[in-house]
Amino acid sequence: MPDYIGVIEDLADAPPKSIILVDEAYLRYHARKSLASDSIEMSQLLNLSRQNEQTLIFVSQQARYVDKNIASTADVVIVKELEPLQPKFERSELGEIIKTASEQFAGIKGDKRRWSYVYSPIADFYGLMENDLPSFWTSRLSHAFATGERVSGKRLPKKMTKQDRIGKAKELRLDGLSYRKIGSILGVTEGTAYNYVNDYPYKRNSR
């Protein structure tokens, strides 16, 4: 993975304002371990994540496998293509979302892997979105949990240089993000994000 993506074993090690992806979340936060120490720790970190301005993304093959506290505190639910019987066995709390997602996917012709059904009350958006794979994606990376064990080790992300931030800002702007959102992601002000994207004041200094 790129240097700007780190790897941690404990959510407590994640820095403020970070985006944290917990892949195969059921391995550590399984619904049937709801009274275990890991689950209690997770609940505490969920409550603190907003204070730390962190975004937590939990990935699971089925929502029913994951601790109910994760589902109940979710701001956004993203559903990929469903297995034929999955709508019948998912969490009842997510029943309407899963049903709608299943109906939406039924209308897609061809490869459905590029599509996701997004339920986001905060953004007032409910519908399908298409996305490309990350530039660094590989089949090996996709099967990182093939052994059934958690990936261990710790590697904090490399701090981005100013030129890295400028390049990332331009990339995010091309993706349609606002200057405010770009600034939030990069940890800079909205004005600085604007300057990064528009090469200002660098053009002025080169005159």
Secondary structure, 3 states (H helix, E strand, C coil): CCCCCCECCCHHHCCCCCEEEECCHHHCCEHHHCCCHHHHHHHHHHHHHCCCCCEEEECCCCHHHECHHHHHCCCCEEECCCCCCHHHHCCHHHHHHHHHHHHHHHCCCCCCCCEEEEEECCCCEEEEEECCCCCCCCHHHHCCCCCCCCCCCCECCCCCCHHHHHHHHHHHHHCCCCHHHHHHHHCCCHHHHHHHHHCCCHHHHHC
